Amino acid sequence: MRIAHITDIHATPDNGNLGRLRRVIRWLESLAPDLLVVTGDLVDDGWYEGYAIVEAELMRAQCHLLMLPGNADSREAMRHVWQETMRWPLCGALHFSDVINGVPVIGIDTTLPGETRGDIAPHLTWLTEKLASFTQPALIFTHHHLFRCGIAPIDEVMCGGDAAFWQVIAGNPVAPLAVCSGHVHRSMSTTISGVPTYICGSICPANPLWLDESRIPPVTDPAGLMIYDLRGGGLVASQVSV
């Protein structure tokens, strides 16, 4: 079971990010993953007609697709393009919950309309119920990151309700395989309550690793994605640059 994770395309008609997406999808065609998860910020600047172009690129991966919105997205516009495929609720948050090749996969829509930050707190009851329905460890996806990445401007708009989220995770009898997100435009990882927690690199140009206000390193990162390889009950996560 191989799961590909991409995030933060931020496509516009003229910013070059669709070209970066095409290169990533071309690379994915050679891997042939079982599932592609996209965790939001598909377009920028309200270019919602671009969703159809992004959809055409994603379909080239020729695998099962699951998707969440990011803070730059429109739930309504995404429903218009992907409702038949995603079968989201007809109103409210665009969560997903599925079992792919025996692996539970949960996506939580943490977006707040009109805001850059996110909040998972309103959805923790839904998450608790979903986790309780599975006897196998799940992979959990969000757009907004759930641990402080150390880049101050990004952490100001991270996911609210993170402490309550980790309490839910710690209290569930079956620990998730991993928690995976985007939003930071840079690949990072940590472990919280024994759970591997990943931030996927972005399709769009990366943010600098700005860990100190007095020092801003140059940005040289190509488009990034994550591959989660699940075999024998374990998970190996690979960061890939294209």
N, C-alpha and C positions, 0 to 999 in steps of 0.2 A: 504494500500500500504506500503510494507516494503522493504527497499533497504539495502543490505549489501555492505559494502565497505572494501576491503582489499588492501594492498599495500606492496611493498618492501619485496618480498619473498627472493630474492638474493640466489636462490638455486644453489648449486654445487653438484657433486656426493657424497661428503663426509662431508658437513658442518652441517648436521642435520636439515636444514631448510625445506626440504620436509616433514619430520616428523611433524614439527610444523604446516605446511600447512594442512597436513592430519587431525590433531586434530581440527583445525579451521573448515575445511569443514565438519567434522563429527558433530561438534556442530551446524553448519548451517543447516544440514539436519533436525534437530529437529525443527528449526524455520521456515523452508520452505519460504524463502523470495521470493518476486516477481521478484527481479532483483539483480544481483551481479555485482558490478563495481570494476574493478581491475585497480589501477592507477600506474602500472609500476614497473620497477626493478624486473622482474620476475626471472632472472638468474644472475649469476655473472661470471666473468673471461672468458667471451666469450663462455660459455657452452650452445650454442644455440640449440644443440640436446636435451637439457633438456626441451625445450618448449613443446615437445610432452608429456613428463611426467607430467609437470604442467597442460597441457590441460586435461589429463585424471583425475587428481584430481579435477579440477574446474568443470568438467562435472558432478561429483557426487552431486553437489549442486542442479542439476535438476531445474534450473531456467534460465531466460533470462540473457545473459552475455554481458557486454560492457567493453571495455578494452582500455587503453592507454599505450604507452611505457614510460619507465623512462630512465634516463641517462645511465644506465647499459645495456640497451636493444639494439637490432638491428631491425630497422624498416623492413628491407628486410626479416630477419629470421622470424619475427612475421607475416608478410604478408604470408609467405610460409605456416604457420600452421593455421592461423585464417582468411585468406582473405575471404573464402566462408561464414564464420559465421559473420564477422564484416562488410564486404562490404566496406572496406576503399577505398579511392582513390588509383589508381594504382601507383601513385608516390607522393612524398612529405609527408606532415604531416599526421599522423593517427588520425585525429579528429573523433568524433562521434556526432550525433544529432538525438535524437529519442523521441518519446512520449510513455511512458509506463503507462498504466492504467490512462491516462489523464494527467500525469505529464511530462512536457518537461525535458529531461536530456541531458546536453551538456558536451562533453569532449574535452578539448583543449590540443593538443600535444605541449608541451613547450620545448621539447628536442632540443639540439644543437649537431649535430654529432661530436663525439670525445671530448665533454666537459661535465663536471659534472654539471655546472650551467645550468639554463634554461632561456628562453626569450619568453614572451607572446606577445611582441609588434608586430611582423610580422603577428599575427593572429587576431588582434583586429578588422579589417574590417570584416573578416569572422564572428567573434563573434557578432559584432553589427548587422549584417544582420540576424543571427540566432535568436537573442533576439527579434528583430523587428517582426519576423515571428510568435511569440507566444503571445497569449493574457493571458496565465496563467503563474505564476511565475515558473522559472526553477531552477533545481539543476545544479550547474556548478562544474565540476571536472577537476583537473590538477594533474600532478605528483609533480612539484616543488611548494613549499609553496609561498604564496603571502602576507605574513606579516612576520616581523622579529620575530623569535622565541626566541631570546636572547642567543642562543648558537652560539658564534662567528664563529667558523669554518663552521658551517652549513649555517649561514646567508651569508657567503662569496660566497656560491654557490646556493643561492635562485633564485627565478624567476625574471629576469630583466623585465622591463616594468610594474612593479607593480603599480606605480603611475598612468600611463596612463590607466591601466586596471580598477582601481577604479574610474577614471573619466568616463569611459564608463558605469560602473555599476550605478554611481550616475546620469548619464544623461539619463538612460533608464526609460521610464514611468512605467514599472513594475519591482519592485525590485525582485531579485532572492530569492528563499527560503533559499539558503545557498551556500557557496563556500567551496569546500572540496578538500583536497590535501593529499600528502604523503611526502616522501623524508627525513623527519627529523628523522624518526625512533623513534618517541615519540608522544603520543597524546597531543594535545594542542588546545585551542580555544580562539577566541576573537570576537569582533564585530567591523566592519568597515562600515561606512556610513549606519548604521542600519542593516547591513546584517550579520547574524551569519556565522562565518568562522572557519572551522575545519581542523586540521591536524590529520589524522588517524594514530594510532599506527601501528607498523610494524609487519609482520610475523616473520622476522629475529630478532635476539637479539637487544634490544633497545640501543640507545645512552644514555650516562649519562645526567642528567639535569645539564649541565655544564654552569651555569649562572654567575659564578665568576671564573676567572682564577686561583685563589688561593685555590678553593674548588671544588673537583670533587666527588659528592655523588656516592655511590655504585649503580649498576644496578641490580635490582631484578625483572624486568618486564617479565611476560610471553608474548607469542604471543598476539597481539592485533588486533581488528577490530572495525568498527563503524556500528551501525544499525540506520538507519533513518526511523522513523515511521511517516507516513503522514496520518493524519485523520482529517476530518472537515476543510481542508484548512490550518492546522497548521503542524508543524514539531517538533518532539522530537528526539534528537540525544542521543544515548547511546553508551558509550565506553564499550567494552566487552574484558575481558582478558581470555585466554583459556590456 
